[in-house]
Amino acid sequence: MHNKNKPQSQKLKKCPECFAYLPIDAQVCVSCKKKVGKIDKHGIAKKPVDWMSYVRCLLMWCLFCLYMWWAFLRDK
């Protein structure tokens, strides 16, 4: 008996941004140039985590808080 819901051997994956079909070992989408990760159970590539953006955001929040302290809360 053949199960239609179970994917056969995957040779392609879909870009999570533009849904273009990519080879299973592709790291970057040829259509939208976004990074793509491993495949999920639905055949769509996962978006890789951009850790550098999280670090930059945290750094900017720290600098903003430091500025607010310096400008308004420090003893003059």
mmJSON file of the N, C-alpha and C atoms, coordinates in Angstrom:
{"data_MODEL":{"atom_site":{
"group_PDB":["ATOM","ATOM","ATOM","ATOM","ATOM","ATOM","ATOM","ATOM","ATOM","ATOM","ATOM","ATOM","ATOM","ATOM","ATOM","ATOM","ATOM","ATOM","ATOM","ATOM","ATOM","ATOM","ATOM","ATOM","ATOM","ATOM","ATOM","ATOM","ATOM","ATOM","ATOM","ATOM","ATOM","ATOM","ATOM","ATOM","ATOM","ATOM","ATOM","ATOM","ATOM","ATOM","ATOM","ATOM","ATOM","ATOM","ATOM","ATOM","ATOM","ATOM","ATOM","ATOM","ATOM","ATOM","ATOM","ATOM","ATOM","ATOM","ATOM","ATOM","ATOM","ATOM","ATOM","ATOM","ATOM","ATOM","ATOM","ATOM","ATOM","ATOM","ATOM","ATOM","ATOM","ATOM","ATOM","ATOM","ATOM","ATOM","ATOM","ATOM","ATOM","ATOM","ATOM","ATOM","ATOM","ATOM","ATOM","ATOM","ATOM","ATOM","ATOM","ATOM","ATOM","ATOM","ATOM","ATOM","ATOM","ATOM","ATOM","ATOM","ATOM","ATOM","ATOM","ATOM","ATOM","ATOM","ATOM","ATOM","ATOM","ATOM","ATOM","ATOM","ATOM","ATOM","ATOM","ATOM","ATOM","ATOM","ATOM","ATOM","ATOM","ATOM","ATOM","ATOM","ATOM","ATOM","ATOM","ATOM","ATOM","ATOM","ATOM","ATOM","ATOM","ATOM","ATOM","ATOM","ATOM","ATOM","ATOM","ATOM","ATOM","ATOM","ATOM","ATOM","ATOM","ATOM","ATOM","ATOM","ATOM","ATOM","ATOM","ATOM","ATOM","ATOM","ATOM","ATOM","ATOM","ATOM","ATOM","ATOM","ATOM","ATOM","ATOM","ATOM","ATOM","ATOM","ATOM","ATOM","ATOM","ATOM","ATOM","ATOM","ATOM","ATOM","ATOM","ATOM","ATOM","ATOM","ATOM","ATOM","ATOM","ATOM","ATOM","ATOM","ATOM","ATOM","ATOM","ATOM","ATOM","ATOM","ATOM","ATOM","ATOM","ATOM","ATOM","ATOM","ATOM","ATOM","ATOM","ATOM","ATOM","ATOM","ATOM","ATOM","ATOM","ATOM","ATOM","ATOM","ATOM","ATOM","ATOM","ATOM","ATOM","ATOM","ATOM","ATOM","ATOM","ATOM","ATOM","ATOM","ATOM","ATOM","ATOM","ATOM","ATOM","ATOM","ATOM","ATOM"],
"id":[1,2,3,4,5,6,7,8,9,10,11,12,13,14,15,16,17,18,19,20,21,22,23,24,25,26,27,28,29,30,31,32,33,34,35,36,37,38,39,40,41,42,43,44,45,46,47,48,49,50,51,52,53,54,55,56,57,58,59,60,61,62,63,64,65,66,67,68,69,70,71,72,73,74,75,76,77,78,79,80,81,82,83,84,85,86,87,88,89,90,91,92,93,94,95,96,97,98,99,100,101,102,103,104,105,106,107,108,109,110,111,112,113,114,115,116,117,118,119,120,121,122,123,124,125,126,127,128,129,130,131,132,133,134,135,136,137,138,139,140,141,142,143,144,145,146,147,148,149,150,151,152,153,154,155,156,157,158,159,160,161,162,163,164,165,166,167,168,169,170,171,172,173,174,175,176,177,178,179,180,181,182,183,184,185,186,187,188,189,190,191,192,193,194,195,196,197,198,199,200,201,202,203,204,205,206,207,208,209,210,211,212,213,214,215,216,217,218,219,220,221,222,223,224,225,226,227,228],
"type_symbol":["N","C","C","N","C","C","N","C","C","N","C","C","N","C","C","N","C","C","N","C","C","N","C","C","N","C","C","N","C","C","N","C","C","N","C","C","N","C","C","N","C","C","N","C","C","N","C","C","N","C","C","N","C","C","N","C","C","N","C","C","N","C","C","N","C","C","N","C","C","N","C","C","N","C","C","N","C","C","N","C","C","N","C","C","N","C","C","N","C","C","N","C","C","N","C","C","N","C","C","N","C","C","N","C","C","N","C","C","N","C","C","N","C","C","N","C","C","N","C","C","N","C","C","N","C","C","N","C","C","N","C","C","N","C","C","N","C","C","N","C","C","N","C","C","N","C","C","N","C","C","N","C","C","N","C","C","N","C","C","N","C","C","N","C","C","N","C","C","N","C","C","N","C","C","N","C","C","N","C","C","N","C","C","N","C","C","N","C","C","N","C","C","N","C","C","N","C","C","N","C","C","N","C","C","N","C","C","N","C","C","N","C","C","N","C","C","N","C","C","N","C","C","N","C","C","N","C","C"],
"label_atom_id":["N","CA","C","N","CA","C","N","CA","C","N","CA","C","N","CA","C","N","CA","C","N","CA","C","N","CA","C","N","CA","C","N","CA","C","N","CA","C","N","CA","C","N","CA","C","N","CA","C","N","CA","C","N","CA","C","N","CA","C","N","CA","C","N","CA","C","N","CA","C","N","CA","C","N","CA","C","N","CA","C","N","CA","C","N","CA","C","N","CA","C","N","CA","C","N","CA","C","N","CA","C","N","CA","C","N","CA","C","N","CA","C","N","CA","C","N","CA","C","N","CA","C","N","CA","C","N","CA","C","N","CA","C","N","CA","C","N","CA","C","N","CA","C","N","CA","C","N","CA","C","N","CA","C","N","CA","C","N","CA","C","N","CA","C","N","CA","C","N","CA","C","N","CA","C","N","CA","C","N","CA","C","N","CA","C","N","CA","C","N","CA","C","N","CA","C","N","CA","C","N","CA","C","N","CA","C","N","CA","C","N","CA","C","N","CA","C","N","CA","C","N","CA","C","N","CA","C","N","CA","C","N","CA","C","N","CA","C","N","CA","C","N","CA","C","N","CA","C","N","CA","C","N","CA","C","N","CA","C","N","CA","C","N","CA","C"],
"label_alt_id":[null,null,null,null,null,null,null,null,null,null,null,null,null,null,null,null,null,null,null,null,null,null,null,null,null,null,null,null,null,null,null,null,null,null,null,null,null,null,null,null,null,null,null,null,null,null,null,null,null,null,null,null,null,null,null,null,null,null,null,null,null,null,null,null,null,null,null,null,null,null,null,null,null,null,null,null,null,null,null,null,null,null,null,null,null,null,null,null,null,null,null,null,null,null,null,null,null,null,null,null,null,null,null,null,null,null,null,null,null,null,null,null,null,null,null,null,null,null,null,null,null,null,null,null,null,null,null,null,null,null,null,null,null,null,null,null,null,null,null,null,null,null,null,null,null,null,null,null,null,null,null,null,null,null,null,null,null,null,null,null,null,null,null,null,null,null,null,null,null,null,null,null,null,null,null,null,null,null,null,null,null,null,null,null,null,null,null,null,null,null,null,null,null,null,null,null,null,null,null,null,null,null,null,null,null,null,null,null,null,null,null,null,null,null,null,null,null,null,null,null,null,null,null,null,null,null,null,null],
"label_comp_id":["MET","MET","MET","HIS","HIS","HIS","ASN","ASN","ASN","LYS","LYS","LYS","ASN","ASN","ASN","LYS","LYS","LYS","PRO","PRO","PRO","GLN","GLN","GLN","SER","SER","SER","GLN","GLN","GLN","LYS","LYS","LYS","LEU","LEU","LEU","LYS","LYS","LYS","LYS","LYS","LYS","CYS","CYS","CYS","PRO","PRO","PRO","GLU","GLU","GLU","CYS","CYS","CYS","PHE","PHE","PHE","ALA","ALA","ALA","TYR","TYR","TYR","LEU","LEU","LEU","PRO","PRO","PRO","ILE","ILE","ILE","ASP","ASP","ASP","ALA","ALA","ALA","GLN","GLN","GLN","VAL","VAL","VAL","CYS","CYS","CYS","VAL","VAL","VAL","SER","SER","SER","CYS","CYS","CYS","LYS","LYS","LYS","LYS","LYS","LYS","LYS","LYS","LYS","VAL","VAL","VAL","GLY","GLY","GLY","LYS","LYS","LYS","ILE","ILE","ILE","ASP","ASP","ASP","LYS","LYS","LYS","HIS","HIS","HIS","GLY","GLY","GLY","ILE","ILE","ILE","ALA","ALA","ALA","LYS","LYS","LYS","LYS","LYS","LYS","PRO","PRO","PRO","VAL","VAL","VAL","ASP","ASP","ASP","TRP","TRP","TRP","MET","MET","MET","SER","SER","SER","TYR","TYR","TYR","VAL","VAL","VAL","ARG","ARG","ARG","CYS","CYS","CYS","LEU","LEU","LEU","LEU","LEU","LEU","MET","MET","MET","TRP","TRP","TRP","CYS","CYS","CYS","LEU","LEU","LEU","PHE","PHE","PHE","CYS","CYS","CYS","LEU","LEU","LEU","TYR","TYR","TYR","MET","MET","MET","TRP","TRP","TRP","TRP","TRP","TRP","ALA","ALA","ALA","PHE","PHE","PHE","LEU","LEU","LEU","ARG","ARG","ARG","ASP","ASP","ASP","LYS","LYS","LYS"],
"label_asym_id":["A","A","A","A","A","A","A","A","A","A","A","A","A","A","A","A","A","A","A","A","A","A","A","A","A","A","A","A","A","A","A","A","A","A","A","A","A","A","A","A","A","A","A","A","A","A","A","A","A","A","A","A","A","A","A","A","A","A","A","A","A","A","A","A","A","A","A","A","A","A","A","A","A","A","A","A","A","A","A","A","A","A","A","A","A","A","A","A","A","A","A","A","A","A","A","A","A","A","A","A","A","A","A","A","A","A","A","A","A","A","A","A","A","A","A","A","A","A","A","A","A","A","A","A","A","A","A","A","A","A","A","A","A","A","A","A","A","A","A","A","A","A","A","A","A","A","A","A","A","A","A","A","A","A","A","A","A","A","A","A","A","A","A","A","A","A","A","A","A","A","A","A","A","A","A","A","A","A","A","A","A","A","A","A","A","A","A","A","A","A","A","A","A","A","A","A","A","A","A","A","A","A","A","A","A","A","A","A","A","A","A","A","A","A","A","A","A","A","A","A","A","A","A","A","A","A","A","A"],
"label_entity_id":["1","1","1","1","1","1","1","1","1","1","1","1","1","1","1","1","1","1","1","1","1","1","1","1","1","1","1","1","1","1","1","1","1","1","1","1","1","1","1","1","1","1","1","1","1","1","1","1","1","1","1","1","1","1","1","1","1","1","1","1","1","1","1","1","1","1","1","1","1","1","1","1","1","1","1","1","1","1","1","1","1","1","1","1","1","1","1","1","1","1","1","1","1","1","1","1","1","1","1","1","1","1","1","1","1","1","1","1","1","1","1","1","1","1","1","1","1","1","1","1","1","1","1","1","1","1","1","1","1","1","1","1","1","1","1","1","1","1","1","1","1","1","1","1","1","1","1","1","1","1","1","1","1","1","1","1","1","1","1","1","1","1","1","1","1","1","1","1","1","1","1","1","1","1","1","1","1","1","1","1","1","1","1","1","1","1","1","1","1","1","1","1","1","1","1","1","1","1","1","1","1","1","1","1","1","1","1","1","1","1","1","1","1","1","1","1","1","1","1","1","1","1","1","1","1","1","1","1"],
"label_seq_id":[1,1,1,2,2,2,3,3,3,4,4,4,5,5,5,6,6,6,7,7,7,8,8,8,9,9,9,10,10,10,11,11,11,12,12,12,13,13,13,14,14,14,15,15,15,16,16,16,17,17,17,18,18,18,19,19,19,20,20,20,21,21,21,22,22,22,23,23,23,24,24,24,25,25,25,26,26,26,27,27,27,28,28,28,29,29,29,30,30,30,31,31,31,32,32,32,33,33,33,34,34,34,35,35,35,36,36,36,37,37,37,38,38,38,39,39,39,40,40,40,41,41,41,42,42,42,43,43,43,44,44,44,45,45,45,46,46,46,47,47,47,48,48,48,49,49,49,50,50,50,51,51,51,52,52,52,53,53,53,54,54,54,55,55,55,56,56,56,57,57,57,58,58,58,59,59,59,60,60,60,61,61,61,62,62,62,63,63,63,64,64,64,65,65,65,66,66,66,67,67,67,68,68,68,69,69,69,70,70,70,71,71,71,72,72,72,73,73,73,74,74,74,75,75,75,76,76,76],
"pdbx_PDB_ins_code":[null,null,null,null,null,null,null,null,null,null,null,null,null,null,null,null,null,null,null,null,null,null,null,null,null,null,null,null,null,null,null,null,null,null,null,null,null,null,null,null,null,null,null,null,null,null,null,null,null,null,null,null,null,null,null,null,null,null,null,null,null,null,null,null,null,null,null,null,null,null,null,null,null,null,null,null,null,null,null,null,null,null,null,null,null,null,null,null,null,null,null,null,null,null,null,null,null,null,null,null,null,null,null,null,null,null,null,null,null,null,null,null,null,null,null,null,null,null,null,null,null,null,null,null,null,null,null,null,null,null,null,null,null,null,null,null,null,null,null,null,null,null,null,null,null,null,null,null,null,null,null,null,null,null,null,null,null,null,null,null,null,null,null,null,null,null,null,null,null,null,null,null,null,null,null,null,null,null,null,null,null,null,null,null,null,null,null,null,null,null,null,null,null,null,null,null,null,null,null,null,null,null,null,null,null,null,null,null,null,null,null,null,null,null,null,null,null,null,null,null,null,null,null,null,null,null,null,null],
"Cartn_x":[0.84,0.0,0.889,0.54,1.354,0.692,1.388,0.849,1.157,0.125,0.324,0.833,0.564,0.99,2.465,3.039,4.445,5.323,6.236,7.084,8.044,8.245,9.218,10.596,11.619,12.971,13.074,13.367,13.396,14.661,14.494,15.626,15.571,14.428,14.248,13.686,13.919,13.297,12.812,11.887,11.343,11.959,12.238,12.732,11.59,11.848,10.777,10.357,11.14,10.812,10.023,10.536,9.916,9.319,9.465,8.923,9.461,10.658,11.315,11.878,11.865,12.428,13.946,14.618,16.079,16.581,17.832,18.422,18.51,18.472,18.44,19.669,20.814,22.038,22.321,21.362,21.557,21.636,22.517,22.678,22.066,21.95,21.414,20.402,19.284,18.267,18.766,18.615,19.07,18.131,16.91,15.931,16.001,15.91,15.863,17.158,18.155,19.48,19.462,18.419,18.355,19.005,19.571,20.144,19.013,19.222,18.247,18.949,18.197,18.764,18.298,18.226,17.818,16.328,15.912,14.526,13.686,12.413,11.506,10.652,9.7,8.914,7.951,7.741,6.851,7.599,8.911,9.703,10.131,9.891,10.28,11.551,12.484,13.741,13.486,14.194,14.081,14.913,14.465,15.24,16.338,17.596,18.654,18.568,18.976,18.941,20.097,19.777,20.779,21.219,22.187,22.612,23.262,23.918,24.587,23.571,22.406,21.371,20.894,20.77,20.385,21.449,22.711,23.805,23.809,23.63,23.581,22.414,21.267,20.093,20.347,20.9,21.209,22.219,23.225,24.222,23.599,22.72,22.065,21.169,20.461,19.638,20.506,21.64,22.556,23.083,23.466,23.942,22.847,21.619,20.496,20.245,20.259,20.055,21.187,22.403,23.542,23.4,22.979,22.763,21.653,20.547,19.44,19.904,20.709,21.257,22.166,23.055,24.011,23.295,22.287,21.615,20.65,19.985,18.886,19.004,19.705,19.639,20.912,22.013,23.269,23.272,24.016,24.183,25.169,24.795,25.65,26.528],
"Cartn_y":[-1.17,0.0,1.237,2.214,3.414,4.582,5.212,6.334,7.636,8.385,9.624,10.765,10.711,11.786,11.703,10.531,10.363,10.786,11.748,12.182,11.08,10.98,10.038,10.626,9.969,10.474,11.897,12.825,14.241,14.572,15.176,15.648,17.159,17.746,19.186,19.718,20.978,21.666,23.016,23.627,24.927,26.015,27.146,28.314,28.837,29.16,29.67,31.101,31.808,33.186,33.273,32.66,32.8,31.505,30.414,29.093,28.542,28.939,28.367,27.003,26.077,24.749,24.811,24.192,24.203,22.775,22.52,21.211,21.022,19.812,19.493,20.009,20.149,20.604,22.096,22.851,24.293,25.04,26.021,26.853,28.235,28.683,29.988,29.797,30.501,30.418,31.136,30.5,31.094,32.199,32.214,33.2,34.488,34.352,35.546,35.809,34.928,35.07,35.036,34.461,34.305,32.987,32.94,31.698,30.741,29.48,28.453,27.348,26.705,25.667,24.288,23.42,22.04,21.978,20.847,20.645,20.193,20.632,20.148,19.015,18.546,17.388,17.702,18.985,19.38,19.69,19.593,19.855,21.293,22.105,23.52,23.695,24.462,24.711,25.61,25.36,26.189,27.447,28.527,29.761,29.641,29.861,29.804,31.004,30.804,31.867,32.825,34.099,35.136,35.675,34.986,35.339,36.718,37.132,38.433,39.566,39.432,40.455,40.535,39.385,39.399,40.075,39.827,40.443,41.955,42.377,43.823,44.499,43.856,44.421,44.574,43.553,43.619,44.72,44.849,45.895,47.285,47.466,48.77,49.112,48.114,48.367,48.754,48.105,48.453,49.87,50.223,51.586,52.614,52.3,53.208,53.41,52.322,52.441,53.222,52.997,53.742,55.236,55.563,56.967,57.591,56.853,57.398,57.65,56.731,56.954,58.17,58.258,59.369,60.703,60.745,62.012,62.458,61.538,61.954,61.491,60.429,59.851,59.994,60.321,60.393,61.665,61.62,62.811,63.752,64.968,65.932,66.702],
"Cartn_z":[0.0,0.0,0.0,-0.824,-0.978,-0.255,0.655,1.41,0.677,0.289,-0.481,0.391,1.69,2.576,2.936,2.84,3.191,2.009,2.222,1.111,0.679,-0.614,-1.126,-0.909,-1.397,-1.173,-1.722,-0.844,-1.196,-1.971,-3.127,-3.908,-4.077,-3.721,-3.817,-2.502,-2.268,-1.144,-1.635,-0.888,-1.262,-0.398,-1.007,-0.274,0.603,1.886,2.756,2.407,1.614,1.25,-0.049,-1.108,-2.433,-2.962,-2.231,-2.574,-3.889,-4.245,-5.427,-5.04,-5.98,-5.735,-5.859,-4.893,-4.818,-4.659,-5.051,-4.749,-3.232,-2.789,-1.361,-0.613,-1.291,-0.627,-0.825,-1.352,-1.586,-0.253,-0.186,0.999,0.813,-0.468,-0.808,-1.931,-1.837,-2.885,-4.137,-5.283,-6.533,-6.994,-6.5,-6.923,-6.088,-4.762,-3.903,-3.139,-3.269,-2.652,-1.124,-0.514,0.94,1.341,2.546,3.051,3.417,3.113,3.464,4.243,5.115,5.955,5.549,6.538,6.307,6.018,5.497,5.092,6.284,6.337,7.37,6.811,7.567,7.143,5.999,5.696,4.612,3.317,3.328,2.134,1.98,2.987,2.942,3.763,3.228,3.932,5.143,6.214,7.409,7.236,7.857,7.85,8.898,8.518,9.531,10.476,11.713,12.714,12.454,12.424,12.204,13.568,14.193,15.539,15.6,14.522,14.534,14.7,14.128,14.287,15.73,16.391,17.804,18.656,18.369,19.121,18.897,17.654,17.356,18.065,18.056,18.723,20.22,20.848,22.274,22.57,21.731,21.907,21.775,20.806,20.63,21.813,22.356,23.535,24.735,24.892,25.986,25.828,24.615,24.364,24.593,24.195,24.412,25.903,26.675,28.117,28.775,28.328,28.855,28.548,27.355,26.986,27.833,28.029,28.837,30.267,30.812,32.15,32.157,31.171,31.112,30.924,30.074,29.753,30.838,31.522,32.404,33.854,34.142,35.472,36.301,35.72,36.49,37.336,38.42,39.263,38.597,38.463,37.764,38.699],
"occupancy":[1.0,1.0,1.0,1.0,1.0,1.0,1.0,1.0,1.0,1.0,1.0,1.0,1.0,1.0,1.0,1.0,1.0,1.0,1.0,1.0,1.0,1.0,1.0,1.0,1.0,1.0,1.0,1.0,1.0,1.0,1.0,1.0,1.0,1.0,1.0,1.0,1.0,1.0,1.0,1.0,1.0,1.0,1.0,1.0,1.0,1.0,1.0,1.0,1.0,1.0,1.0,1.0,1.0,1.0,1.0,1.0,1.0,1.0,1.0,1.0,1.0,1.0,1.0,1.0,1.0,1.0,1.0,1.0,1.0,1.0,1.0,1.0,1.0,1.0,1.0,1.0,1.0,1.0,1.0,1.0,1.0,1.0,1.0,1.0,1.0,1.0,1.0,1.0,1.0,1.0,1.0,1.0,1.0,1.0,1.0,1.0,1.0,1.0,1.0,1.0,1.0,1.0,1.0,1.0,1.0,1.0,1.0,1.0,1.0,1.0,1.0,1.0,1.0,1.0,1.0,1.0,1.0,1.0,1.0,1.0,1.0,1.0,1.0,1.0,1.0,1.0,1.0,1.0,1.0,1.0,1.0,1.0,1.0,1.0,1.0,1.0,1.0,1.0,1.0,1.0,1.0,1.0,1.0,1.0,1.0,1.0,1.0,1.0,1.0,1.0,1.0,1.0,1.0,1.0,1.0,1.0,1.0,1.0,1.0,1.0,1.0,1.0,1.0,1.0,1.0,1.0,1.0,1.0,1.0,1.0,1.0,1.0,1.0,1.0,1.0,1.0,1.0,1.0,1.0,1.0,1.0,1.0,1.0,1.0,1.0,1.0,1.0,1.0,1.0,1.0,1.0,1.0,1.0,1.0,1.0,1.0,1.0,1.0,1.0,1.0,1.0,1.0,1.0,1.0,1.0,1.0,1.0,1.0,1.0,1.0,1.0,1.0,1.0,1.0,1.0,1.0,1.0,1.0,1.0,1.0,1.0,1.0,1.0,1.0,1.0,1.0,1.0,1.0],
"B_iso_or_equiv":[0.0,0.0,0.0,0.0,0.0,0.0,0.0,0.0,0.0,0.0,0.0,0.0,0.0,0.0,0.0,0.0,0.0,0.0,0.0,0.0,0.0,0.0,0.0,0.0,0.0,0.0,0.0,0.0,0.0,0.0,0.0,0.0,0.0,0.0,0.0,0.0,0.0,0.0,0.0,0.0,0.0,0.0,0.0,0.0,0.0,0.0,0.0,0.0,0.0,0.0,0.0,0.0,0.0,0.0,0.0,0.0,0.0,0.0,0.0,0.0,0.0,0.0,0.0,0.0,0.0,0.0,0.0,0.0,0.0,0.0,0.0,0.0,0.0,0.0,0.0,0.0,0.0,0.0,0.0,0.0,0.0,0.0,0.0,0.0,0.0,0.0,0.0,0.0,0.0,0.0,0.0,0.0,0.0,0.0,0.0,0.0,0.0,0.0,0.0,0.0,0.0,0.0,0.0,0.0,0.0,0.0,0.0,0.0,0.0,0.0,0.0,0.0,0.0,0.0,0.0,0.0,0.0,0.0,0.0,0.0,0.0,0.0,0.0,0.0,0.0,0.0,0.0,0.0,0.0,0.0,0.0,0.0,0.0,0.0,0.0,0.0,0.0,0.0,0.0,0.0,0.0,0.0,0.0,0.0,0.0,0.0,0.0,0.0,0.0,0.0,0.0,0.0,0.0,0.0,0.0,0.0,0.0,0.0,0.0,0.0,0.0,0.0,0.0,0.0,0.0,0.0,0.0,0.0,0.0,0.0,0.0,0.0,0.0,0.0,0.0,0.0,0.0,0.0,0.0,0.0,0.0,0.0,0.0,0.0,0.0,0.0,0.0,0.0,0.0,0.0,0.0,0.0,0.0,0.0,0.0,0.0,0.0,0.0,0.0,0.0,0.0,0.0,0.0,0.0,0.0,0.0,0.0,0.0,0.0,0.0,0.0,0.0,0.0,0.0,0.0,0.0,0.0,0.0,0.0,0.0,0.0,0.0,0.0,0.0,0.0,0.0,0.0,0.0],
"pdbx_formal_charge":[null,null,null,null,null,null,null,null,null,null,null,null,null,null,null,null,null,null,null,null,null,null,null,null,null,null,null,null,null,null,null,null,null,null,null,null,null,null,null,null,null,null,null,null,null,null,null,null,null,null,null,null,null,null,null,null,null,null,null,null,null,null,null,null,null,null,null,null,null,null,null,null,null,null,null,null,null,null,null,null,null,null,null,null,null,null,null,null,null,null,null,null,null,null,null,null,null,null,null,null,null,null,null,null,null,null,null,null,null,null,null,null,null,null,null,null,null,null,null,null,null,null,null,null,null,null,null,null,null,null,null,null,null,null,null,null,null,null,null,null,null,null,null,null,null,null,null,null,null,null,null,null,null,null,null,null,null,null,null,null,null,null,null,null,null,null,null,null,null,null,null,null,null,null,null,null,null,null,null,null,null,null,null,null,null,null,null,null,null,null,null,null,null,null,null,null,null,null,null,null,null,null,null,null,null,null,null,null,null,null,null,null,null,null,null,null,null,null,null,null,null,null,null,null,null,null,null,null],
"auth_seq_id":[1,1,1,2,2,2,3,3,3,4,4,4,5,5,5,6,6,6,7,7,7,8,8,8,9,9,9,10,10,10,11,11,11,12,12,12,13,13,13,14,14,14,15,15,15,16,16,16,17,17,17,18,18,18,19,19,19,20,20,20,21,21,21,22,22,22,23,23,23,24,24,24,25,25,25,26,26,26,27,27,27,28,28,28,29,29,29,30,30,30,31,31,31,32,32,32,33,33,33,34,34,34,35,35,35,36,36,36,37,37,37,38,38,38,39,39,39,40,40,40,41,41,41,42,42,42,43,43,43,44,44,44,45,45,45,46,46,46,47,47,47,48,48,48,49,49,49,50,50,50,51,51,51,52,52,52,53,53,53,54,54,54,55,55,55,56,56,56,57,57,57,58,58,58,59,59,59,60,60,60,61,61,61,62,62,62,63,63,63,64,64,64,65,65,65,66,66,66,67,67,67,68,68,68,69,69,69,70,70,70,71,71,71,72,72,72,73,73,73,74,74,74,75,75,75,76,76,76],
"auth_comp_id":["MET","MET","MET","HIS","HIS","HIS","ASN","ASN","ASN","LYS","LYS","LYS","ASN","ASN","ASN","LYS","LYS","LYS","PRO","PRO","PRO","GLN","GLN","GLN","SER","SER","SER","GLN","GLN","GLN","LYS","LYS","LYS","LEU","LEU","LEU","LYS","LYS","LYS","LYS","LYS","LYS","CYS","CYS","CYS","PRO","PRO","PRO","GLU","GLU","GLU","CYS","CYS","CYS","PHE","PHE","PHE","ALA","ALA","ALA","TYR","TYR","TYR","LEU","LEU","LEU","PRO","PRO","PRO","ILE","ILE","ILE","ASP","ASP","ASP","ALA","ALA","ALA","GLN","GLN","GLN","VAL","VAL","VAL","CYS","CYS","CYS","VAL","VAL","VAL","SER","SER","SER","CYS","CYS","CYS","LYS","LYS","LYS","LYS","LYS","LYS","LYS","LYS","LYS","VAL","VAL","VAL","GLY","GLY","GLY","LYS","LYS","LYS","ILE","ILE","ILE","ASP","ASP","ASP","LYS","LYS","LYS","HIS","HIS","HIS","GLY","GLY","GLY","ILE","ILE","ILE","ALA","ALA","ALA","LYS","LYS","LYS","LYS","LYS","LYS","PRO","PRO","PRO","VAL","VAL","VAL","ASP","ASP","ASP","TRP","TRP","TRP","MET","MET","MET","SER","SER","SER","TYR","TYR","TYR","VAL","VAL","VAL","ARG","ARG","ARG","CYS","CYS","CYS","LEU","LEU","LEU","LEU","LEU","LEU","MET","MET","MET","TRP","TRP","TRP","CYS","CYS","CYS","LEU","LEU","LEU","PHE","PHE","PHE","CYS","CYS","CYS","LEU","LEU","LEU","TYR","TYR","TYR","MET","MET","MET","TRP","TRP","TRP","TRP","TRP","TRP","ALA","ALA","ALA","PHE","PHE","PHE","LEU","LEU","LEU","ARG","ARG","ARG","ASP","ASP","ASP","LYS","LYS","LYS"],
"auth_asym_id":["A","A","A","A","A","A","A","A","A","A","A","A","A","A","A","A","A","A","A","A","A","A","A","A","A","A","A","A","A","A","A","A","A","A","A","A","A","A","A","A","A","A","A","A","A","A","A","A","A","A","A","A","A","A","A","A","A","A","A","A","A","A","A","A","A","A","A","A","A","A","A","A","A","A","A","A","A","A","A","A","A","A","A","A","A","A","A","A","A","A","A","A","A","A","A","A","A","A","A","A","A","A","A","A","A","A","A","A","A","A","A","A","A","A","A","A","A","A","A","A","A","A","A","A","A","A","A","A","A","A","A","A","A","A","A","A","A","A","A","A","A","A","A","A","A","A","A","A","A","A","A","A","A","A","A","A","A","A","A","A","A","A","A","A","A","A","A","A","A","A","A","A","A","A","A","A","A","A","A","A","A","A","A","A","A","A","A","A","A","A","A","A","A","A","A","A","A","A","A","A","A","A","A","A","A","A","A","A","A","A","A","A","A","A","A","A","A","A","A","A","A","A","A","A","A","A","A","A"],
"auth_atom_id":["N","CA","C","N","CA","C","N","CA","C","N","CA","C","N","CA","C","N","CA","C","N","CA","C","N","CA","C","N","CA","C","N","CA","C","N","CA","C","N","CA","C","N","CA","C","N","CA","C","N","CA","C","N","CA","C","N","CA","C","N","CA","C","N","CA","C","N","CA","C","N","CA","C","N","CA","C","N","CA","C","N","CA","C","N","CA","C","N","CA","C","N","CA","C","N","CA","C","N","CA","C","N","CA","C","N","CA","C","N","CA","C","N","CA","C","N","CA","C","N","CA","C","N","CA","C","N","CA","C","N","CA","C","N","CA","C","N","CA","C","N","CA","C","N","CA","C","N","CA","C","N","CA","C","N","CA","C","N","CA","C","N","CA","C","N","CA","C","N","CA","C","N","CA","C","N","CA","C","N","CA","C","N","CA","C","N","CA","C","N","CA","C","N","CA","C","N","CA","C","N","CA","C","N","CA","C","N","CA","C","N","CA","C","N","CA","C","N","CA","C","N","CA","C","N","CA","C","N","CA","C","N","CA","C","N","CA","C","N","CA","C","N","CA","C","N","CA","C","N","CA","C","N","CA","C","N","CA","C","N","CA","C","N","CA","C"],
"pdbx_PDB_model_num":[1,1,1,1,1,1,1,1,1,1,1,1,1,1,1,1,1,1,1,1,1,1,1,1,1,1,1,1,1,1,1,1,1,1,1,1,1,1,1,1,1,1,1,1,1,1,1,1,1,1,1,1,1,1,1,1,1,1,1,1,1,1,1,1,1,1,1,1,1,1,1,1,1,1,1,1,1,1,1,1,1,1,1,1,1,1,1,1,1,1,1,1,1,1,1,1,1,1,1,1,1,1,1,1,1,1,1,1,1,1,1,1,1,1,1,1,1,1,1,1,1,1,1,1,1,1,1,1,1,1,1,1,1,1,1,1,1,1,1,1,1,1,1,1,1,1,1,1,1,1,1,1,1,1,1,1,1,1,1,1,1,1,1,1,1,1,1,1,1,1,1,1,1,1,1,1,1,1,1,1,1,1,1,1,1,1,1,1,1,1,1,1,1,1,1,1,1,1,1,1,1,1,1,1,1,1,1,1,1,1,1,1,1,1,1,1,1,1,1,1,1,1,1,1,1,1,1,1]
}}}
